Amino acid sequence: MKILVPAILVCLTQMAFANAPNILFILADDQSWNGTSVPMIPGDASSASRQFRTPNLETLAAQGMIFSQAYAAHCKCECSRASLQMGRTTTTLNAPDKMSRYWSAPVTDSLANSLKRADSAYRAAHFGKWQWFHSPESMGYDASDGITMNEDGNSTDPADPKLSFSLTRKAGDFMTEQVRSGHPFFLQMSYYAVHPVGQALPETMAKYRNPGGGGAGGGRGDRAILAAMTEDLDTCVGALLRKLDELKIAENTLVIYTSDNGGRTGLLKGGKGDLGEGGLRVPLIVRGPGIPAGSFSHIPVISYDLIATVLDFAAPGSLPPSGQEGGSWKPLLLSGGKVPVKRPIDRFVWHQAVEIEHPQSAIRMGDWKLLHYWDTQETQLYHIATDPGEAENLASENPDKVAAMGRQLTDHLRAGLGEAAFGTLERGEMARDSGRPRPKRPAPVP
């Protein structure tokens, strides 16, 4: 009888956790909206790459939902990543760059901490890129690579470009251990690919340098390296998905694939580092229990929705921490992409004054997007639903809308930055290299 008791307890524990879904969150680095072979708009060839090959993402998309209007919380890595961990805009969070030590929200409100507070059965892991002074442990991760501060993820091992393959092996070990111990898990895979400098397996690289090598066309220089690096990343995504199948947990695992920010697309304006759609719009594919296969949504979503979404799937009825600005995607996902996301304030706001020539802010409300440049005081207005390339500035034709959206934008920035910092911004005195006030010039020597 004594021998049977531990086994019975393990079985009971596993039964209790059986319905709690696992969450696998895969975050690419700097991948553009059309940087995969999956069309983000079904039937629109321009919303996918004709050169890059991502067959595993194609499979994931066929099994889940694609989003045409998914946004990053910011146009730069570290800011966007902070926002999705904390469920707030970067302005509200006071996270303008990776040097920010004093966020306005406690790390106890982070994604992993919030999840484990809602359901203590969960175990959490983060592998890959981590750019802040706040440690993964303090933010609720039981397993991690620590504070890597390795922005590029470059590897000296030819068999492990961008560390993608070793990260994938760590993920497999973590998932196996949680299944063995009967714990549901949240696993974030923060891959370094496809951030420059490009690295790829030699055999993958050969496909894209040689038109007859099996890739989707030959290429030269950076484009060929990017294509090969993208395929290697997709290979790792496939390995993760196969591990879910091997462990027999695929049907009870929510899989989310996206990028931390956008990049140059050839279709959308701008790229990483600015607030055009190219820098903000990202690929997003979600597969999981109850999500119709092969589905699609035009409804705008943003990465700081992640905490609310994870909690809604993992611990229905639990409340996100106070101050959250995101909303749950669960109703949208289970409705086949039709039910809008409910947020405390239904608008998206971005602010970028770090390492940029023209400090700028943007707001999206409904189908409209307003973009304001603080140094030139130029304001642009786009009907983004029909003009995703931001080709036609409609500001002069819609002064009332410009005024109304401008008020919403400045109210948000003033509340997040504080009066002093906002005043500095409003006067165009932000230092272009840091996003912080410019030091006063010394008085001339008499």
Residue, then its C-alpha position, 0 to 999 in steps of 0.5 A: m500500500k505504501i508503494l502505491v500511494p506516491a503513484i496514486l498521488v502522481c496520477l491524481t496530480q496529472m488528472a487535475f492539471a490535464n485540462a489546463p492548456n500549455i502555452l508555447f509563445i514563439l517570438a522571432d526577432d525583427q521579422s517583417w510582416n511579409g517575411t514568411s511564405v505565409p500570406m498574412i492576407p489570404g489571396d494577396a501574394s504581396s503579403a508573403s515572401r516569394q523567396f523565403r521558405t517557411p513550410n512549418l509556419e504554413t502548416l501552423a497557419a493551416q491549422g490555426m488563425i492568421f492575422s492581417q493587422a497584428y501589431a508590435a507594442h513598439c518598433k524596437c526590440e527591447c521596448s516591445r518585449a518589455s511591453l508584452q511581458m507587462g501588458r502595458t504600452t511602453t510609455t505607460l511602463n516607462a520603458p523607452d529603451k533597454m537601459s530603463r531600470y525603473w518601470s512604473a509597474p512592479v515585476t510581480d505583475s509580469l506575464a509569468n508571475s500573473l499566470k502562476r498567481a492565477d494557477s500555481a500549477y504552471r511552470a514557466a520558462h524563457f529561452g533566448k533574447w533577454q535585454w533588461f536589468h530585471s532578471p527572468e527569475s524576478m519575472g516569474y520564469d523557473a528556467s531561463d538563460g538569464i540576462t543574456m544582453n546578447e542582442d544579435g545571438n551570433s554563434t561560433d558553432p556552424a551547426d548552431p547559427k543564431l543559437s536557434f538549434s540549441l535553444t530548440r533543444k532546451a525547449g524540448d527538454f523543458m517540455t518533456e520535464q513538465v509533461r513527466s511531472g504533470h505540470p502545465f507550462f508557459l514557454q517563451m522562445s525568444y529566438y535571435a533570428v532573424h536579427p542581423v548579423g545573418q547566420a545560417l547552416p551551410e547547407t541552407m545557405a547553399k540553397y539561396r546562393n545557388p538558384g538550382g539549390g532547392g531554395a525559392g530562387g537564388g539570391r545574393g548578399d544579405r537577402a540570401i543570408l536572410a532567406a537562409m536564416t528564415e528557413d533555419l528558424d522555420t526548421c526550429v519551429g517545426a521541431l517544436l511542433r513535432k515535440l508537442d506531437e511526440l509528447k501527445i500535448a499538441e491538442n491541448t497547447l496554445v501556440i502563438y507565433t509572432s515577431d517583436n517588431g517589423g522590418r522593411t517589407g517593400l509594401l508597408k512604409g518604414g521599418k524597424g525603428d520608426l512608426g510606419e506600418g513596416g516597423l509595427r505590423v508583424p506576422l501573427i499565427v495562433r493555433g490551439p484548442g477551439i480555434p478553427a483551422g484555416s481561419f483568418s482575422h482582419i481585426p487589429v490586435i497588439s502584442y501587449d494583449l498577451i497577458a490577458t489572452v494567456l490568463d483567459f485561456a489558462a485560468p478563465g475568470s482570473l483578472p489581469p493585474s491592475g493597469q493592464e492596457g491589453g485585452s484577451w484574444k480568446p473570444l476573437l480566436l474561438s469565434g473564427g476571427k469575428v469578435p473584437v477584442k475588448r480593452p480598457i481603452d480601445r486604441f493603440v499608442w506608440h512613442q519612439a524618441v530613441e536613436i531616431e532622426h525624427p522623434q515621433s508618436a502614433i495612435r490608431m483608433g478604429d480604421w484611422k492612424l495618426l502619426h506626429y513628428w515632434d521636431t517638425q510638428e508635422t502630423q499625418l493621418y491615414h485611413i489605415a484599413t484601406d491604405p496600409g502603405e500610408a500613401e495618402n495623407l488625409a490630415s488636411e481633409n479631416p481637421d476634426k479627426v486630427a484634433a480628436m486623435g491628437r488630444q487622445l495621443t497627447d493625453h496618453l503621452r502626458a500621463g505616461l511621460g509626466e508633465a516635465a518630460f512631455g513638455t520637453l518633447e512638445r518643445g522638440e528638445m528630445a535628444r535624438d540618440s537617447g529619447r531623453p531631454r537634451p542637456k542645456r548648452p553651457a553659457p558662452v564664456p565672456 
